[in-house]
Amino acid sequence: MPRLVVVLPLQPLELGSGFALRDWPLHVTVAPTFVIEQGLPAVLAAITPRLAEQRSIGVCAGPDEGFGRSGNIPVTVVDASVELINLHLALVGALRVAGAVFDDPDFVGAGYRAHVTKTRTAQLSPGDPMLLRQAVVVDMEPAGDDRLRRVIWTQLFRN
């Protein structure tokens, strides 16, 4: 059963592109890691109708914080717009109806906090503007390797 995630990258990603766990491109997660027995076809049937008319979303970087169970993952919180929160809720709801089970259900719905995780090579500063223009489905364990990530579907937003 594939482990998937839906993200909004800060820079567009190409279908088929891959990267190591530690080299994630900067992104805002809108549907955290989940499994779904029916695979990608069920995911696309659930999310495509919601994303078909999606317009680009403008947001701004907020304060830096530490996330994770022990607070040691450096992130920049995103000042979440109503549009971003509504997109998260719509995608998570549609995925649940399709049978998705989220790895960390505490971080969806009321527990969702939009953020961008800092990497070794890139990060945001508080106040940085972002224009989110694409949704991407990423396979979190392509070919069973949990150290790799692969873009398996993309959708550009309307301007």
N, C-alpha and C positions, 0 to 999 in steps of 0.2 A: 504494500500500500504506500503510495507516494506521500512524502511530507512536503507540503507546499506553503508558500507565503505570498501575499499580494502586497506589493510596495509601489510607491510613487518616487522614482529616482529623481535626483536633482538635475542630472544630465541624462538625456535619453540613452537607453540601453538597446542593443541589437538582439534580435531573436537568435538563440544559440550561443550567445556569449557566456563565458564562464569565468569564475574567479574563486580563489581560496577563501575559506571562512574569514581569515584575518584581513582580506583585501576587498571587502564589500565596498562598492561605490556608495557615496552618500545617498540616503533615501529616507523617506518617511514610510513606516509600515502602516497599512490601513486594514489588513486582515492578518493577524499574527499566525505563526506556524500552526498548521492543522494537518490532519489526515482525513482522507475521504475514500471510502471503499471503491466508489465508481470511477475514481481517477479524474484526469484532466477534462474529459468530456462533461462530466457532471459539474465541475468547477466553472467551465466556460458557459454552460447553460444557465448557471445561477448568476454569474456576474456580468456577462455581456449585455443583457438588457439594461442593467443599471448604468453601465459605462458608455453605452452607445451615444448618448447625448451629453456626456459629461464635458463641461468646459474646464479650461485651465483654472487652477486654484492658486490664488496669491496668499501667501502666509509670511510670517516674520519669525526669525529666530528669537527665542526668549532666553531665559537664564540657563547657565550650565548647572548640571546636577550629576549625582551618581545614581545609577539605576542598578537593578539586579538585586538578588536576595540580600547581598551584603553591601550594596551601594558602591561597588567598585568598578562599575562600567561607566566611563565618562560619556555623557550625552549633552546635547543642547536641546532643551524643551522647545517645542514649536507652539507659538501662540495660536492655538487651534481656532480656526474660523468655524462658524456654524456649518458652512459647506463641507469642510473637512470632517467634522464630527458626523454630519448626516451621511456622508459617503461611507465612513467606517461602519456606522450602524446598519446601513442598507446592505453593504457587502457581507458583513458578519451574519445578519439575519438571513439573507439569501443562501449563504453557505450552510448555515445550520439546517435550514429546511431541506437542502440537498444531501444532508447527512454528514457534514463536516464535524469533526471533533477537534477542538482547539487544545494545543499542548498546555497553555496557561490561561484557562478561562477567566481568571481574576483580572486579566489585562484586556478584556474586551468589554464592550458596553460601558457601564458606569466606571469601570476601572481603566479605560483607555486613556493614555496620555501620549499624544503625538510627540515624537522626538527624532532627532538625528544623532546616531551614535558616532562618536569621534573615532577616527582611524589613525594608524601610524603616519599616514601621509596627507590627510585632509580633515578639516573640521570647519564648523561655522563659528561665527562670533555673535554674541547677543546683538540683536538689531538687524542682522543681515536679512534682506528680503529674499524670498524664494518664489518661483513660479513653477508649480507642479503641473507638468503637461503630458504625463504618460503614466499608465498603469502597467505593471509587469507581474507576471506569475513566475516565481522562482522555485525550482526543484531544490530542496534543501539537502538531498542525498542522491545526486545523480549516480546511477550505476552502483548504488549502495555505499558510496563513499561520503561519510558525514563531514569531511574536511573541505568538500567542494560544493559549489553552487552553480546552477545553470539556468539561464533565462529560457523559459519554454513557451511563453506567450507574451505579446505586447499589444497595447491599444493606445494610440495617441488620442489626446483629448481635442475637442473643438476649441478654437481660439475665442 
